[in-house]
Amino acid sequence: MTPAQRELARHALGLPNGARRSYRNRYFAVAGGEAARQWEAMVEAGEAEGGEPCHKPSSRFFCLTRKGADLALDPRETLCPEDFPR
Protein backbone atom coordinates (compact mmCIF):
# COMPACT_ATOMS: atom_id res chain seq x y z
CA MET A 1 0.00 0.00 0.00
CA THR A 2 1.49 3.29 -1.10
CA PRO A 3 1.31 6.42 1.07
CA ALA A 4 -1.39 7.87 -1.22
CA GLN A 5 -3.41 4.65 -1.00
CA ARG A 6 -3.02 4.58 2.78
CA GLU A 7 -4.38 8.12 2.99
CA LEU A 8 -7.45 7.07 0.96
CA ALA A 9 -7.87 3.95 3.09
CA ARG A 10 -7.71 5.95 6.32
CA HIS A 11 -10.34 8.35 4.98
CA ALA A 12 -12.57 5.38 4.12
CA LEU A 13 -12.25 4.18 7.73
CA GLY A 14 -13.00 7.60 9.22
CA LEU A 15 -9.51 7.94 10.66
CA PRO A 16 -8.00 9.76 12.40
CA ASN A 17 -10.48 10.48 15.16
CA GLY A 18 -10.41 10.94 18.92
CA ALA A 19 -11.63 7.41 19.61
CA ARG A 20 -8.78 5.89 17.56
CA ARG A 21 -11.30 3.47 16.10
CA SER A 22 -12.73 3.13 12.61
CA TYR A 23 -16.42 3.91 12.25
CA ARG A 24 -17.07 3.22 8.57
CA ASN A 25 -15.64 1.35 5.59
CA ARG A 26 -16.57 3.04 2.34
CA TYR A 27 -15.22 5.35 -0.31
CA PHE A 28 -16.96 6.79 -3.36
CA ALA A 29 -14.63 7.78 -6.20
CA VAL A 30 -15.17 9.46 -9.56
CA ALA A 31 -14.82 6.84 -12.31
CA GLY A 32 -11.56 7.28 -14.19
CA GLY A 33 -10.15 9.68 -11.60
CA GLU A 34 -6.89 9.35 -9.69
CA ALA A 35 -8.61 8.11 -6.53
CA ALA A 36 -10.42 5.39 -8.49
CA ARG A 37 -7.11 4.30 -10.05
CA GLN A 38 -5.52 4.07 -6.60
CA TRP A 39 -8.47 2.04 -5.30
CA GLU A 40 -8.36 -0.26 -8.34
CA ALA A 41 -4.70 -0.99 -7.53
CA MET A 42 -5.72 -1.81 -3.94
CA VAL A 43 -8.41 -4.17 -5.29
CA GLU A 44 -5.75 -5.95 -7.39
CA ALA A 45 -3.53 -6.25 -4.29
CA GLY A 46 -6.36 -7.78 -2.25
CA GLU A 47 -6.54 -4.72 0.01
CA ALA A 48 -9.97 -3.55 -1.17
CA GLU A 49 -13.14 -4.67 -2.91
CA GLY A 50 -15.55 -2.92 -5.22
CA GLY A 51 -15.25 -0.65 -8.19
CA GLU A 52 -18.84 -1.10 -9.27
CA PRO A 53 -20.92 1.88 -10.41
CA CYS A 54 -23.25 3.24 -7.76
CA HIS A 55 -25.85 5.99 -7.58
CA LYS A 56 -24.76 7.30 -10.98
CA PRO A 57 -22.51 5.98 -13.76
CA SER A 58 -19.68 8.38 -12.89
CA SER A 59 -19.34 7.13 -9.28
CA ARG A 60 -17.58 3.99 -8.03
CA PHE A 61 -17.93 2.36 -4.60
CA PHE A 62 -14.99 0.78 -2.78
CA CYS A 63 -14.41 -0.71 0.67
CA LEU A 64 -11.37 -2.18 2.38
CA THR A 65 -10.70 -5.83 3.07
CA ARG A 66 -9.35 -6.78 6.49
CA LYS A 67 -5.87 -6.89 4.94
CA GLY A 68 -6.17 -3.33 3.63
CA ALA A 69 -7.75 -2.01 6.82
CA ASP A 70 -4.95 -3.46 8.95
CA LEU A 71 -2.36 -1.78 6.71
CA ALA A 72 -4.09 1.58 7.15
CA LEU A 73 -4.02 1.61 10.95
CA ASP A 74 -1.61 3.66 13.03
CA PRO A 75 -0.29 2.24 16.31
CA ARG A 76 -3.00 2.04 19.01
CA GLU A 77 -5.82 2.40 16.46
CA THR A 78 -8.45 -0.33 16.14
CA LEU A 79 -11.11 -1.41 13.69
CA CYS A 80 -14.82 -1.37 14.46
CA PRO A 81 -15.82 -5.01 15.07
CA GLU A 82 -19.15 -4.35 13.36
CA ASP A 83 -17.35 -3.62 10.08
CA PHE A 84 -14.50 -6.10 10.64
CA PRO A 85 -15.65 -9.07 12.75
CA ARG A 86 -13.01 -11.59 13.78
C-alpha positions in Angstrom: 0.0 0.0 0.0 1.5 3.3 -1.1 1.3 6.4 1.1 -1.4 7.9 -1.2 -3.4 4.7 -1.0 -3.0 4.6 2.8 -4.4 8.1 3.0 -7.5 7.1 1.0 -7.9 4.0 3.1 -7.7 5.9 6.3 -10.3 8.3 5.0 -12.6 5.4 4.1 -12.2 4.2 7.7 -13.0 7.6 9.2 -9.5 7.9 10.7 -8.0 9.8 12.4 -10.5 10.5 15.2 -10.4 10.9 18.9 -11.6 7.4 19.6 -8.8 5.9 17.6 -11.3 3.5 16.1 -12.7 3.1 12.6 -16.4 3.9 12.2 -17.1 3.2 8.6 -15.6 1.4 5.6 -16.6 3.0 2.3 -15.2 5.4 -0.3 -17.0 6.8 -3.4 -14.6 7.8 -6.2 -15.2 9.5 -9.6 -14.8 6.8 -12.3 -11.6 7.3 -14.2 -10.1 9.7 -11.6 -6.9 9.4 -9.7 -8.6 8.1 -6.5 -10.4 5.4 -8.5 -7.1 4.3 -10.1 -5.5 4.1 -6.6 -8.5 2.0 -5.3 -8.4 -0.3 -8.3 -4.7 -1.0 -7.5 -5.7 -1.8 -3.9 -8.4 -4.2 -5.3 -5.7 -6.0 -7.4 -3.5 -6.2 -4.3 -6.4 -7.8 -2.2 -6.5 -4.7 0.0 -10.0 -3.5 -1.2 -13.1 -4.7 -2.9 -15.5 -2.9 -5.2 -15.3 -0.6 -8.2 -18.8 -1.1 -9.3 -20.9 1.9 -10.4 -23.3 3.2 -7.8 -25.9 6.0 -7.6 -24.8 7.3 -11.0 -22.5 6.0 -13.8 -19.7 8.4 -12.9 -19.3 7.1 -9.3 -17.6 4.0 -8.0 -17.9 2.4 -4.6 -15.0 0.8 -2.8 -14.4 -0.7 0.7 -11.4 -2.2 2.4 -10.7 -5.8 3.1 -9.4 -6.8 6.5 -5.9 -6.9 4.9 -6.2 -3.3 3.6 -7.8 -2.0 6.8 -4.9 -3.5 8.9 -2.4 -1.8 6.7 -4.1 1.6 7.2 -4.0 1.6 10.9 -1.6 3.7 13.0 -0.3 2.2 16.3 -3.0 2.0 19.0 -5.8 2.4 16.5 -8.4 -0.3 16.1 -11.1 -1.4 13.7 -14.8 -1.4 14.5 -15.8 -5.0 15.1 -19.1 -4.4 13.4 -17.3 -3.6 10.1 -14.5 -6.1 10.6 -15.7 -9.1 12.8 -13.0 -11.6 13.8 
